[in-house]
Amino acid sequence: MRRWNGLDEVPADWGRSVITIGVFDGVHRGHQRIVGAAAEEARRRGLRSVVITFDPHPDEVVRPGTHPPLLATTRRRVELLEGLGTDAVVVVPFTLELSKVPPDEFVQSVLVDRLHAAHVIVGEDFRFGHKAKGDVALLRELGEKYDFTAEGMPLVADGDTISSTYIRGRLDAGDVEAAAHALGRPHRVEGVVVRGHQRGRALGFPTANLETLPHTEIPADGVYGGWLVCDSDRYPAFRWPAAISIGTNPTFEGAGERTVEAYALDRDDLDLYGEHMAVDFTARIRDTLKFDSVDALIEEMHRDVARAREITS
């Protein structure tokens, strides 16, 4: 499996390829079907498969401030794409200059000259080139000109039409189970563990407070059961059942900053500050509530932990 950061890293002697292109935000089950089809077609033809994706999100460049929250970091997206049987992933830096390249020139310079396309598979609503003028029909037409074939596939898995927009909507509603079904795995939020108010430790539930990355899709405020994940030198292959809280801690005076915190069940010995961590959401436990007293909050937290234990058992 090869990973290229930009087209300049593609070897000059790279042979003909079966290619699929897209942002693939979330690498959901619809994306997985397309990437898997490209890999299978490459094997059938005795060729290699390549996935082209972009960073940053094209909307961030073309219409700053309008792009949707992201379902996965670029690093996570590439890891997921690599796990789908493709031979190579190339992350193309999306720039304003690239957005102005006409469709014909994009196909010639990227698909033909760099990656020697033999066949291209994309989502049926795929658009490319300046002002998104290119579509699947034009891609087929250009394929006849440049000696490759092309097809558009619906983003469907097991009869369900799947979209990143739908998944974001379910997460915004706190329905992490429906989101996980569409993704094919739990939704993940990543970040670096930073010092918070340390209220959880004082209450007997020390939490990892994640400073999430910009533009991250964070589920609705509430308490969830899931997993705390890390793979660092200090905690290699660490994956621990957790109770996860999202919200502003309304029980306390001065609350207001929205946080993502995770309590690794029965662990009070972890030194996670500065670690890059992730939380995987399995199921929602309850809404964020304001309690009349700290004692009432602690009682509820014990119930939350018990429920999280059931969810992750």
PLY file of the C-alpha trace (Angstrom):
ply
format ascii 1.0
element vertex 313
property float x
property float y
property float z
element edge 312
property int vertex1
property int vertex2
end_header
0.00 0.00 0.00
1.44 3.36 -1.06
0.57 6.82 0.26
1.48 9.92 -1.73
1.19 13.49 -0.52
0.60 15.22 -3.82
0.88 14.09 -7.42
4.59 14.87 -7.58
5.23 11.80 -5.41
3.67 9.42 -7.95
6.54 7.39 -9.48
7.29 8.19 -13.11
7.04 4.49 -14.01
3.63 3.98 -12.38
1.60 1.83 -14.75
-2.03 2.03 -15.82
-4.52 2.33 -12.99
-8.13 1.96 -12.01
-8.92 5.22 -10.23
-11.60 6.56 -7.95
-11.83 10.21 -6.90
-13.62 12.09 -4.14
-13.40 13.89 -0.83
-14.73 10.71 0.84
-15.56 12.55 4.07
-16.27 9.85 6.63
-15.42 7.01 4.22
-18.96 5.77 4.82
-20.47 2.54 3.47
-21.38 4.18 0.16
-17.78 5.34 -0.30
-16.53 1.90 0.75
-18.59 0.29 -2.01
-17.08 2.57 -4.66
-13.49 2.15 -3.47
-14.01 -1.61 -3.17
-15.40 -1.75 -6.71
-12.33 0.08 -8.03
-10.00 -2.31 -6.22
-11.90 -5.33 -7.55
-11.90 -3.97 -11.11
-8.15 -3.38 -10.88
-7.58 -6.97 -9.78
-9.79 -8.23 -12.60
-7.73 -6.28 -15.13
-4.37 -7.11 -13.57
-3.79 -3.42 -12.78
-3.38 -1.35 -9.62
-6.03 0.79 -7.96
-5.56 4.39 -6.82
-7.77 6.57 -4.66
-7.50 10.34 -5.16
-8.72 12.50 -2.30
-8.26 16.15 -1.36
-7.07 18.24 1.57
-8.41 20.66 2.63
-12.08 20.17 1.79
-12.70 21.90 -1.59
-15.53 24.00 -0.13
-13.10 25.46 2.40
-11.06 26.86 -0.50
-13.82 27.80 -2.94
-16.36 29.09 -0.39
-14.49 29.72 2.90
-16.65 29.29 5.96
-19.37 27.33 4.19
-18.02 23.80 4.18
-19.69 21.27 6.48
-18.13 19.88 9.68
-15.83 17.00 8.84
-16.61 13.40 9.75
-12.94 12.38 9.79
-9.52 13.99 9.88
-7.38 13.66 6.76
-5.11 11.19 8.54
-8.06 9.05 9.62
-9.61 9.25 6.15
-6.42 7.96 4.55
-6.13 5.15 7.10
-9.70 4.06 6.34
-9.16 4.24 2.57
-6.00 2.18 2.89
-7.99 -0.51 4.66
-10.29 -1.03 1.67
-7.84 -2.98 -0.49
-6.61 -0.14 -2.69
-2.99 -0.12 -3.84
-2.34 3.59 -3.37
-3.89 6.74 -1.92
-2.83 10.17 -3.16
-3.82 13.22 -1.12
-3.96 16.18 -3.51
-3.62 19.63 -1.90
-6.74 21.49 -2.96
-5.86 25.07 -3.87
-7.65 27.99 -5.48
-5.48 27.41 -8.56
-6.60 23.78 -8.79
-10.25 24.86 -8.46
-9.84 26.96 -11.62
-8.48 24.13 -13.79
-10.94 23.28 -16.61
-12.36 19.72 -16.58
-10.45 18.61 -19.70
-7.14 19.86 -18.31
-7.82 18.20 -14.93
-8.45 14.85 -16.58
-5.39 15.08 -18.80
-2.93 16.33 -16.18
-4.12 14.22 -13.23
-5.83 11.09 -14.49
-3.96 10.54 -17.73
-0.47 12.02 -17.48
0.17 11.22 -13.80
-1.84 8.07 -13.09
-2.37 6.57 -16.56
-6.07 5.88 -16.08
-7.49 2.73 -17.63
-10.83 2.94 -15.83
-12.37 5.53 -13.47
-15.15 4.86 -10.94
-16.82 7.77 -9.14
-20.03 8.55 -7.31
-22.88 9.25 -9.71
-23.09 12.87 -8.48
-19.33 13.48 -8.86
-18.37 16.92 -10.15
-14.95 18.20 -11.18
-13.10 21.06 -12.85
-13.64 24.82 -12.78
-17.05 25.76 -11.32
-17.80 22.01 -11.06
-18.64 21.93 -14.77
-17.50 18.33 -15.19
-19.84 15.42 -14.45
-19.93 11.68 -15.12
-21.17 12.15 -18.68
-18.25 14.47 -19.47
-15.85 12.08 -17.77
-17.02 9.28 -20.08
-16.66 11.57 -23.08
-13.12 12.54 -22.08
-12.37 8.87 -21.51
-13.05 8.20 -25.17
-10.62 10.98 -26.02
-7.87 9.80 -23.65
-8.37 6.02 -23.86
-10.02 5.14 -20.55
-13.50 4.08 -19.51
-15.56 5.64 -16.73
-18.66 4.87 -14.68
-20.70 6.53 -11.96
-22.05 4.50 -9.06
-24.82 5.39 -6.60
-23.78 5.80 -2.96
-25.78 2.79 -1.88
-25.04 -0.06 0.53
-27.45 -2.91 1.27
-30.18 -0.99 -0.51
-29.72 2.18 1.56
-28.68 5.47 -0.04
-25.96 6.94 2.15
-24.60 10.46 2.30
-22.25 12.42 4.53
-25.04 15.00 4.92
-27.37 12.35 6.34
-24.68 11.19 8.78
-24.05 14.73 10.00
-27.77 15.14 10.56
-27.94 12.02 12.71
-24.93 13.13 14.75
-26.43 16.61 15.22
-29.47 14.83 16.66
-27.33 12.66 18.94
-28.26 9.48 17.08
-24.78 8.00 17.03
-26.12 4.50 16.42
-27.76 5.46 13.10
-24.58 7.34 12.15
-22.49 4.27 12.96
-24.75 2.10 10.78
-24.23 4.44 7.81
-20.50 4.78 8.47
-19.94 1.08 9.01
-18.19 1.84 12.34
-18.63 4.23 15.30
-18.17 7.93 14.65
-14.79 9.13 15.95
-13.75 12.52 17.33
-10.03 13.22 17.74
-8.03 15.77 19.70
-5.20 16.45 22.11
-5.84 16.01 25.83
-5.59 19.37 27.62
-6.14 20.54 31.19
-9.69 21.58 31.93
-11.30 22.62 35.19
-10.54 19.13 36.62
-14.07 18.91 37.99
-14.33 15.26 36.98
-11.31 14.31 39.08
-12.74 16.16 42.09
-16.00 14.23 41.65
-14.23 10.87 41.39
-14.43 10.55 37.61
-11.18 11.90 36.09
-11.80 12.71 32.42
-9.65 13.28 29.36
-10.64 16.71 28.03
-10.13 16.75 24.25
-9.17 19.89 22.41
-10.81 18.93 19.13
-9.58 19.94 15.71
-11.26 22.79 13.81
-14.31 21.88 11.70
-14.87 18.57 13.54
-18.38 17.08 13.45
-19.21 16.70 17.15
-22.43 14.91 18.19
-25.19 16.72 20.05
-24.67 17.62 23.70
-25.27 14.67 25.98
-23.69 11.65 27.64
-22.64 8.64 25.57
-21.11 5.23 26.01
-18.13 4.44 23.84
-14.39 4.02 23.75
-11.30 6.08 24.51
-8.59 5.30 21.97
-4.87 6.07 21.80
-1.86 4.64 20.00
1.20 6.47 21.31
4.56 5.39 22.68
3.19 5.77 26.21
-0.12 4.00 25.52
0.31 1.75 22.45
-2.89 0.15 21.17
-4.87 1.65 24.09
-8.64 1.20 23.75
-10.74 1.48 26.88
-14.50 1.55 27.52
-15.59 5.06 28.43
-18.41 7.37 29.42
-18.26 10.44 27.18
-19.76 13.83 27.96
-20.37 16.64 25.49
-21.68 19.97 26.69
-21.13 23.06 28.82
-21.35 21.53 32.34
-24.45 23.59 33.21
-24.51 22.47 36.87
-21.47 24.64 37.63
-21.19 28.41 37.86
-19.41 30.00 34.93
-20.13 27.09 32.62
-20.38 27.93 28.96
-17.48 26.49 27.01
-18.49 23.35 25.13
-16.20 20.41 25.89
-15.70 16.79 24.88
-14.61 14.72 27.88
-14.16 10.97 28.32
-13.86 8.95 31.53
-12.05 5.64 31.00
-14.11 3.29 33.16
-12.39 2.33 36.43
-9.14 4.05 35.45
-7.79 6.85 37.64
-4.11 6.13 36.94
-3.83 7.56 33.41
-1.61 10.52 32.59
-3.00 11.57 29.22
-2.10 15.27 29.03
-0.57 16.09 25.67
-1.58 12.75 24.12
-3.43 12.62 20.82
-6.59 10.68 21.66
-9.88 9.75 20.06
-13.34 8.87 21.30
-15.59 6.42 19.45
-19.33 6.88 20.10
-21.37 3.69 20.54
-24.71 4.79 22.02
-26.39 7.78 23.63
-27.18 7.54 27.35
-28.99 10.82 28.12
-29.28 14.54 27.47
-27.06 17.08 29.19
-28.87 18.16 32.36
-28.50 20.86 34.98
-28.64 19.34 38.47
-29.79 21.05 41.67
-26.69 19.91 43.56
-23.28 18.35 43.02
-24.42 15.27 44.98
-27.28 14.77 42.54
-24.83 15.07 39.66
-22.52 12.45 41.21
-25.43 10.03 41.64
-26.33 10.47 38.00
-22.71 10.00 36.93
-22.62 6.64 38.70
-25.69 5.64 36.68
-24.03 6.93 33.50
-20.95 4.80 34.17
-23.07 1.72 34.79
-24.93 2.30 31.52
-21.65 2.89 29.65
-20.36 -0.40 31.07
-23.42 -2.21 29.70
-23.05 -0.54 26.29
-19.39 -1.51 25.91
-19.52 -4.95 27.54
0 1
1 2
2 3
3 4
4 5
5 6
6 7
7 8
8 9
9 10
10 11
11 12
12 13
13 14
14 15
15 16
16 17
17 18
18 19
19 20
20 21
21 22
22 23
23 24
24 25
25 26
26 27
27 28
28 29
29 30
30 31
31 32
32 33
33 34
34 35
35 36
36 37
37 38
38 39
39 40
40 41
41 42
42 43
43 44
44 45
45 46
46 47
47 48
48 49
49 50
50 51
51 52
52 53
53 54
54 55
55 56
56 57
57 58
58 59
59 60
60 61
61 62
62 63
63 64
64 65
65 66
66 67
67 68
68 69
69 70
70 71
71 72
72 73
73 74
74 75
75 76
76 77
77 78
78 79
79 80
80 81
81 82
82 83
83 84
84 85
85 86
86 87
87 88
88 89
89 90
90 91
91 92
92 93
93 94
94 95
95 96
96 97
97 98
98 99
99 100
100 101
101 102
102 103
103 104
104 105
105 106
106 107
107 108
108 109
109 110
110 111
111 112
112 113
113 114
114 115
115 116
116 117
117 118
118 119
119 120
120 121
121 122
122 123
123 124
124 125
125 126
126 127
127 128
128 129
129 130
130 131
131 132
132 133
133 134
134 135
135 136
136 137
137 138
138 139
139 140
140 141
141 142
142 143
143 144
144 145
145 146
146 147
147 148
148 149
149 150
150 151
151 152
152 153
153 154
154 155
155 156
156 157
157 158
158 159
159 160
160 161
161 162
162 163
163 164
164 165
165 166
166 167
167 168
168 169
169 170
170 171
171 172
172 173
173 174
174 175
175 176
176 177
177 178
178 179
179 180
180 181
181 182
182 183
183 184
184 185
185 186
186 187
187 188
188 189
189 190
190 191
191 192
192 193
193 194
194 195
195 196
196 197
197 198
198 199
199 200
200 201
201 202
202 203
203 204
204 205
205 206
206 207
207 208
208 209
209 210
210 211
211 212
212 213
213 214
214 215
215 216
216 217
217 218
218 219
219 220
220 221
221 222
222 223
223 224
224 225
225 226
226 227
227 228
228 229
229 230
230 231
231 232
232 233
233 234
234 235
235 236
236 237
237 238
238 239
239 240
240 241
241 242
242 243
243 244
244 245
245 246
246 247
247 248
248 249
249 250
250 251
251 252
252 253
253 254
254 255
255 256
256 257
257 258
258 259
259 260
260 261
261 262
262 263
263 264
264 265
265 266
266 267
267 268
268 269
269 270
270 271
271 272
272 273
273 274
274 275
275 276
276 277
277 278
278 279
279 280
280 281
281 282
282 283
283 284
284 285
285 286
286 287
287 288
288 289
289 290
290 291
291 292
292 293
293 294
294 295
295 296
296 297
297 298
298 299
299 300
300 301
301 302
302 303
303 304
304 305
305 306
306 307
307 308
308 309
309 310
310 311
311 312
